[in-house]
Amino acid sequence: MPKNSKVTQREHSNEHVTESVADLLAHEEPVDYKHSVLNVAGEAQDKQKDVEEDLEAEDRPAWNSKLQYILAQIGFSVGLGNVWRFPYLCQKNGGGAYLVPYLVLLIIIGIPLFFLELAVGQRIRRGSIGVWHYVCPRLGGIGFSSCIVCLFVGLYYNVIIGWSIFYFFKSFQYPLPWSECPVIRNGTTAVVEEECDKSSATTYFWYREALDISNSISESGGLNWKMTLCLLVAWSIVGMAVVKGIQSSGKVMYFSSLFPYVVLACFLVRGLLLRGAVDGILHMFTPKLDKMLDPQVWREAATQVFFALGLGFGGVIAFSSYNKQDNNCHFDAALVSFINFFTSVLATLVVFAVLGFKANIMNEKCVVENAEKILGYLNSNVLSHDLIPPHVNFSHLTAHDYSEMYKVIMTVKEDRFQELGLDPCLLEDELNKSVQGTGLAFIAFTEAMTHFPASPFWSVMFFLMLINLGLGSMIGTMAGITTPIIDTFKVPKEMFTVGCCIFAFLVGLLFVQRSGNYFVTMFDDYSATLPLTVIVILENIAVSWIYGTKKFMQELTEMLGFRPYQFYFYMWKYVSPLCMAILTTASIIQLGVTPPGYSAWIKEEAAEQYLYFPNWAMAILITLIVLATLPIPVVFILRQFHLLSDGSNTLSVSYKKGRMMKDISNLEENDETRFILSKMPSETPSPMPTHRSYLGPGSTSPLEMSSAPNGRYGSGYLLASTPESEL
């Protein structure tokens, strides 16, 4: 190309210029296509080497190693839900029987859709906004919806990390501050705090000392300054971990992803040595097969699979976009999914071992309290000594002896038995008490740890593990926001990341009011569930029905060097969309049938009470769902009626910093590009960058005459680099 040409001048300048190919060719001198970098059908010859060198210089970050990338994906997918939500669902939905629907749905929904997100992110090498703009411009709103959902989740998720930080620092005391109820002294009289006496020490510490919770969502009560400081610390840690992009967050992942497994392994060994641990584990693995026929169990299993892998958030796509084109994302999908399931089972073993120990402690406490009642009745002649079996020794009363005595008294005093107020004290009843969400970590686990030898050590380890689990998920959530925004709008990375963290902290003050826990419940239950389901089903439809499953499978074959199993074709095409449609319908029905509500802590009663959200809270709840899904129809309408450019009918070549990029999407059958390049409709290139097919060692791909060896050139058109980020 002549040195004085316009294109040459612009190529060597830093000014960013975008013109259509038709305009460029109309003003340029004839080009020797055989020796030009824009060689479409001829031989690349020695120009390939120059272009490869340009591509190597591109400034999009990349993972330092495959291990770092895998740890990042594991850190994002393995989170707090694995430690407290999966065990709760397992306990609630039939123990070992729950594992069957979970595994089935993991195979037919989880792994295929996880593989799909990994593949499109790695193929197009952009965040969620850029990916879905390329696949289907009219559904480009999917990426914006993912960013909004990530924002909603990040707002309350970091509050949970703040709670863990509070408990972490409180754990450096002996005895632990939640091991005993506080005593109020009034002169010479010492009285146990009434609220604590009615509930328990750990429950009181959680609701009163940590949250200082109000009686309802309508009572704000002002900011809780302790939790406000902890939230500031949490956002500062997250900001420092992600401000430099994957260069900083990747290194953090080495610790945040691996440390929880060390703690879980230690807790499992310690838990198995506890008295009653076997009872808890047997309770977990004893299947209640009738539960498998309950549609609700399958719906909850599908939702858990869906959230466990982080589908729809954009974090999976963001992380995979920093991979090399030939990375085996098929293997990555299976590996991360298996590790996620293994972690859930490991955490459930730990939880049930600890809960088995706690159930035995509580059962013994119940036996002692009721034995004292019986002794009182014996001394007051309400009960006859003849009712007590001769071998029963009240000073060493076992649960079995108490059960035998309880049955005799119940039989003899059948008419007036209720007046005695005796409890059966069954271990099974204690094991069946479901503890959901935060209650599992901050009430049940903390109570069990007060009975551990060296309890402060185990408490420090446990809450440090929770902080790390939360941090790994938050890094992925932040990547789901920052990567697509920076890719699309080219904003300064550090400035945007810091600004995002400051904004999130200020909005997050909503969650550190005295009523903040109720807002956490609202956001956790409703801000993401339905929107994420809609996002993922549209992702699936965009790839399998609009872009085309066959075409997508062919591109995967070219990218990976082998053809994925036909299993994925049928899952993407039929099974996964159908299952997701059923899940979406079930979620909408549940939202309509069950009025949204929350568990409020009533101070005067020292007990939880289920309350319905007031009208203003319902308005917020509906607004959250609408805001999260609104970009999808808005972008669709704007592009359907050509009110917003989608990049179709143009093949733009951008010149910047001496490198060239192709920006194409949704090429129409009669666009100007094919006219210029004389392409037949069947030869129209894919909107995705096309990788050369692997034909074996020493073989030559038919695409190599128009593709660079690194696989970033499309067949027919030259793509000097994949979509770039200014990261």
Secondary structure, DSSP 8 states (H G I E B T S, - for coil): --TTSHHHHHHTSS--EEEEHHHHHHHS----TTTSTT-SSS--TTHHHHHHHHHHT------S-HHHHHHHHHHHHSSHIIIIIHHHHHHHTTTHHHHHHHHHHIIIIIHHHHHHHHHHHHHH-S-HHHHHHHH-GGGTHHHHHHHHHHHHHHHHHHHHHHHHHHHHHHTSSSS-TTSS--EEEETTEEEE-HHHHHS-HHHHIIIIIIS---SSTT----B-HHHHHHHHHHHHHHHHHHTTTHHHHHHHHHHHHHHHHHHHHHHHHHHHTSTTHHHHHHHHHS--GGGGG-HHHHHHHHHHHHHHTTTTSSHHHHHHTTS-TT--HHHHHHHHHHHHHHHHHHHHHHHHHHHHHHHHHHHHHHHHHHHHHHHHHHHTTSS-GGGS-TT--GGG--HHHHHHHHHHHHHHTTTTHHHH------HHHHHH----THHIIIIIHHHHHTTSTTHHHHHHHHHHHHHHHHHHHHHHHHHHHHHHHHHHH---HHHHHHHHHHHHHHHHGGGGBTTHHHHHHHIIIIISHHHHHHHHHHHHHIIIIIIIHHHHHHHHHHHHSS---HHHHHIIIIIHHHHHHHHHHHHHHHHHHS--EEEEEETTTTEEEEEE--HHHHHHHHHHHHHHHTHHHHHHHHHHTTSS---TT--EEEEETTEEEEE--S--TT-HHHHHHT--GGG---SS--------TT---GGGGTS-TTS-S-SSS--SS------
